[in-house]
Amino acid sequence: MDWIDIPETLKAIKSGKDAGTNSFIIQVYYDQYPFMQEGIFYFRRWCSIEEVIIKWLCIEYDIVVLFSAKDNIKFPDIEMERKFKNLMGTQVEFNPEDKYSRLASDIKLFELPRDPVESCYAISKALEQQKLKVAVVIQRAEVLLADATIDFRLLDSVKKWITCTNNHTLLFITDDKENIHHEIRQMCYPLMRHLEWLPPAKEDFEKLFTNLKIIKPQLFDGSQLHKLASTSEGMHYLELETLLNRLEKEKSLLTENLLKEISENTKKETAKNKVGSWLTPEKPDVSFDDIGGLDEVKEKIDIKTYFFEYPELSKKYGIKAGGKLLLFGPPGTGKTLLAKAIATKLGVPFFHIKPADIKNMFLGQSENNVKKLFFVARQCRPYGTIFIEEMESLIPRRGSYESMHMAGVVGQFLAELDGLNTHKETPLLIIGATNRPQDIDPAALRPGRFDNKILIPLPDKVARKQIFYLNLHYRFVDKIDYSILADETEGYSGADIAGICAEAGERRACQAVKEKQIYPITMDILIDVIHKINPSVSKKEMEWFREFEHRRGEIFR
């Protein structure tokens, strides 16, 4: 066998076969490995994931049949086509343009044009006779076996193949497992195993560079291979292949700086293309100094960030990587700003998620969005931060009217939160924010999930002075007495104070336009605006949050 290393997915198929499982769903990521473009260096040359799978099957099986969304049956080599023709008595036609013709010089591809149902009958007949060891590969299974558009005769045939005890193997290759018909997807061990072909990690690139250095030593300088591998994380193999070809022509060396530049661009594009702009990470520019007051809250948050800033120390004391933090309190107190300040301090990608980003009218798509969110966040290095607004809308208390439509989303969120404690990939810091903590499902607030809950209160006098200064110091103002402003705004939130300053600025701007003269913002105008704007949070509401903070164990139950 001419592999450099056998992929873990293929090893899992072999071990599954030994355990008596005939059918496998293989989830691949075409953004990491674009369909028919990217390659893996298993044959000492570049090839796609599907070519790796087909090549391996050609070695292991007598006949490999590719059943695709193009309504035909294909055979990866001429000998397999001959065997199938003898078995079925069927004529076939040669297609020299097919991608699998590049598997090897002596391998050619034949096609048998049929509609899907007729193709199913042909395959079923071959499986029934079972004279030869047969593997059936269903390409783009999410298209051919889509939940909404599947032909039920096709579904019946595929279900029979899965439940058949003959010595054959059935592989479903897909980049969107959730779109495969639920009756197939819900089959489980021992009839079906679900596998995942993960994107390349640091270890994969290190193996690749080790072998490349033997084959093309002229491309490498004195750089250590593990450093090159670390820099390459997130890259596409196709981009690496293009870069190596260019360097070979220019007689240049492969350096960390070259790889880093491509890797950073790829990470951004991959995240953007995979799930759209709503999951494009940002790097906020908000520091804790930009947030007035809340010194006690900032101190509590600082402690939580220590576990990310000092991973070795955390490991020594048995603290697991990753964390969940719930910021609760009345609206306008700075929960979003605090979340952004945490990401700025840690210097990591920041995913700002709103309920509308996750919720979708189509069945199962909301749960799929949750999975995509956590998958993309785990690709960040060294780790990622997810900030979820209005947590009560995404993880509502089960039993309520809203949760009847959100049961699957709640379950998926809880599963992903539990996975943070055991997942070996990038640790994540999950920050939730809510004005209605009593409406969040209690299961999300138990120890091990969002057990770190911090009340974000209304600003005190010192904090109100700071907030007024932060909102006025860059505006054209007259002499301002911040102490008087703070006294006049007891019970006002940070958002209320920002609104007061904005309203005062608008008044002066309108006056300047009408009178063609610029006037500063004065104390009189600010006081007048304060007297006309009531605080958005009542004393009764704030008392409830205080009570909730001290008695939250009882209220959660």
Secondary structure as the mmCIF struct_conf table of DSSP 4:
data_model
#
loop_
_struct_conf.conf_type_id
_struct_conf.id
_struct_conf.beg_label_comp_id
_struct_conf.beg_label_asym_id
_struct_conf.beg_label_seq_id
_struct_conf.end_label_comp_id
_struct_conf.end_label_asym_id
_struct_conf.end_label_seq_id
BEND BEND1 ILE A 4 ASP A 5
HELX_RH_AL_P HELX_RH_AL_P1 GLU A 8 ASP A 18
TURN_TY1_P TURN_TY1_P1 ALA A 19 GLY A 20
STRN STRN1 SER A 23 GLN A 27
TURN_TY1_P TURN_TY1_P2 TYR A 30 GLN A 32
BEND BEND2 TYR A 33 TYR A 33
TURN_TY1_P TURN_TY1_P3 PHE A 35 GLN A 37
TURN_TY1_P TURN_TY1_P4 PHE A 41 TYR A 42
BEND BEND3 PHE A 43 ARG A 45
HELX_RH_AL_P HELX_RH_AL_P2 ILE A 49 GLU A 60
BEND BEND4 ASP A 62 ASP A 62
STRN STRN2 ILE A 63 PHE A 67
TURN_TY1_P TURN_TY1_P5 ALA A 69 LYS A 70
BEND BEND5 ASP A 71 ASP A 71
STRN STRN3 ASN A 72 PHE A 75
BEND BEND6 PRO A 76 ASP A 77
HELX_RH_AL_P HELX_RH_AL_P3 ILE A 78 MET A 88
TURN_TY1_P TURN_TY1_P6 GLY A 89 GLY A 89
STRN STRN4 GLU A 93 PHE A 94
TURN_TY1_P TURN_TY1_P7 PRO A 96 GLU A 97
BEND BEND7 ASP A 98 ASP A 98
HELX_RH_3T_P HELX_RH_3T_P1 LYS A 99 ARG A 102
BEND BEND8 LEU A 103 LEU A 103
TURN_TY1_P TURN_TY1_P8 SER A 105 ASP A 106
STRN STRN5 PHE A 110 PRO A 113
HELX_RH_AL_P HELX_RH_AL_P4 PRO A 116 GLN A 129
BEND BEND9 LEU A 132 LEU A 132
STRN STRN6 VAL A 134 ILE A 138
TURN_TY1_P TURN_TY1_P9 GLN A 139 ARG A 140
HELX_RH_AL_P HELX_RH_AL_P5 ALA A 141 LEU A 144
TURN_TY1_P TURN_TY1_P10 LEU A 145 LEU A 145
STRN STRN7 ALA A 146 ALA A 146
TURN_TY1_P TURN_TY1_P11 ASP A 147 THR A 149
HELX_RH_AL_P HELX_RH_AL_P6 PHE A 152 THR A 163
BEND BEND10 ASN A 166 ASN A 167
STRN STRN8 THR A 169 THR A 174
BEND BEND11 ASP A 175 ASP A 175
HELX_RH_3T_P HELX_RH_3T_P2 LYS A 177 ASN A 179
STRN STRN9 ILE A 180 ILE A 180
HELX_RH_AL_P HELX_RH_AL_P7 HIS A 182 ARG A 185
TURN_TY1_P TURN_TY1_P12 GLN A 186 GLN A 186
TURN_TY1_P TURN_TY1_P13 TYR A 189 LEU A 191
STRN STRN10 MET A 192 GLU A 196
HELX_LH_PP_P HELX_LH_PP_P1 LEU A 198 PRO A 200
HELX_RH_AL_P HELX_RH_AL_P8 LYS A 202 ILE A 215
HELX_RH_3T_P HELX_RH_3T_P3 PRO A 217 LEU A 219
STRN STRN11 PHE A 220 PHE A 220
BEND BEND12 GLY A 222 GLY A 222
HELX_RH_AL_P HELX_RH_AL_P9 LEU A 225 SER A 232
TURN_TY1_P TURN_TY1_P14 GLU A 233 GLY A 234
HELX_RH_AL_P HELX_RH_AL_P10 TYR A 237 GLU A 250
TURN_TY1_P TURN_TY1_P15 LYS A 251 LYS A 251
STRN STRN12 LEU A 254 LEU A 254
HELX_RH_AL_P HELX_RH_AL_P11 GLU A 256 VAL A 275
HELX_RH_3T_P HELX_RH_3T_P4 SER A 277 LEU A 279
STRN STRN13 GLU A 282 GLU A 282
HELX_RH_3T_P HELX_RH_3T_P5 PHE A 288 ASP A 290
BEND BEND13 ILE A 291 ILE A 291
BEND BEND14 GLY A 293 GLY A 293
HELX_RH_AL_P HELX_RH_AL_P12 ASP A 295 GLU A 309
HELX_RH_AL_P HELX_RH_AL_P13 PRO A 311 LYS A 316
TURN_TY1_P TURN_TY1_P16 TYR A 317 GLY A 318
HELX_LH_PP_P HELX_LH_PP_P2 ILE A 319 LYS A 320
BEND BEND15 ALA A 321 ALA A 321
STRN STRN14 GLY A 323 PHE A 328
BEND BEND16 PRO A 330 PRO A 330
TURN_TY1_P TURN_TY1_P17 PRO A 331 GLY A 332
BEND BEND17 THR A 333 GLY A 334
HELX_RH_AL_P HELX_RH_AL_P14 LYS A 335 LEU A 346
TURN_TY1_P TURN_TY1_P18 GLY A 347 GLY A 347
STRN STRN15 PHE A 350 ILE A 353
HELX_RH_AL_P HELX_RH_AL_P15 PRO A 355 ILE A 358
BEND BEND18 MET A 361 PHE A 362
TURN_TY1_P TURN_TY1_P19 LEU A 363 GLY A 364
HELX_RH_AL_P HELX_RH_AL_P16 GLN A 365 ARG A 378
TURN_TY1_P TURN_TY1_P20 GLN A 379 GLN A 379
BEND BEND19 CYS A 380 PRO A 382
STRN STRN16 GLY A 384 ILE A 388
BEND BEND20 GLU A 389 GLU A 389
HELX_RH_AL_P HELX_RH_AL_P17 MET A 391 LEU A 394
BEND BEND21 ILE A 395 ILE A 395
STRN STRN17 PRO A 396 PRO A 396
HELX_LH_PP_P HELX_LH_PP_P3 ARG A 397 ARG A 397
TURN_TY1_P TURN_TY1_P21 ARG A 398 GLY A 399
BEND BEND22 SER A 400 SER A 400
HELX_RH_AL_P HELX_RH_AL_P18 TYR A 401 GLY A 419
TURN_TY1_P TURN_TY1_P22 LEU A 420 THR A 422
BEND BEND23 GLU A 425 GLU A 425
STRN STRN18 LEU A 428 THR A 434
BEND BEND24 ASN A 435 ASN A 435
HELX_RH_3T_P HELX_RH_3T_P6 PRO A 437 ASP A 439
STRN STRN19 ILE A 440 ILE A 440
HELX_RH_3T_P HELX_RH_3T_P7 PRO A 442 LEU A 445
BEND BEND25 ARG A 446 ARG A 446
TURN_TY1_P TURN_TY1_P23 PRO A 447 GLY A 448
BEND BEND26 ARG A 449 PHE A 450
STRN STRN20 ASN A 452 LEU A 455
HELX_RH_AL_P HELX_RH_AL_P19 LYS A 461 LEU A 472
TURN_TY1_P TURN_TY1_P24 HIS A 473 TYR A 474
BEND BEND27 ARG A 475 ARG A 475
STRN STRN21 VAL A 477 VAL A 477
HELX_RH_AL_P HELX_RH_AL_P20 TYR A 482 GLU A 488
TURN_TY1_P TURN_TY1_P25 THR A 489 GLY A 491
HELX_RH_AL_P HELX_RH_AL_P21 GLY A 494 GLU A 515
TURN_TY1_P TURN_TY1_P26 LYS A 516 LYS A 516
BEND BEND28 GLN A 517 GLN A 517
STRN STRN22 ILE A 521 ILE A 521
HELX_RH_AL_P HELX_RH_AL_P22 MET A 523 LYS A 532
BEND BEND29 ILE A 533 ILE A 533
BEND BEND30 SER A 536 VAL A 537
HELX_RH_AL_P HELX_RH_AL_P23 LYS A 539 PHE A 556
#
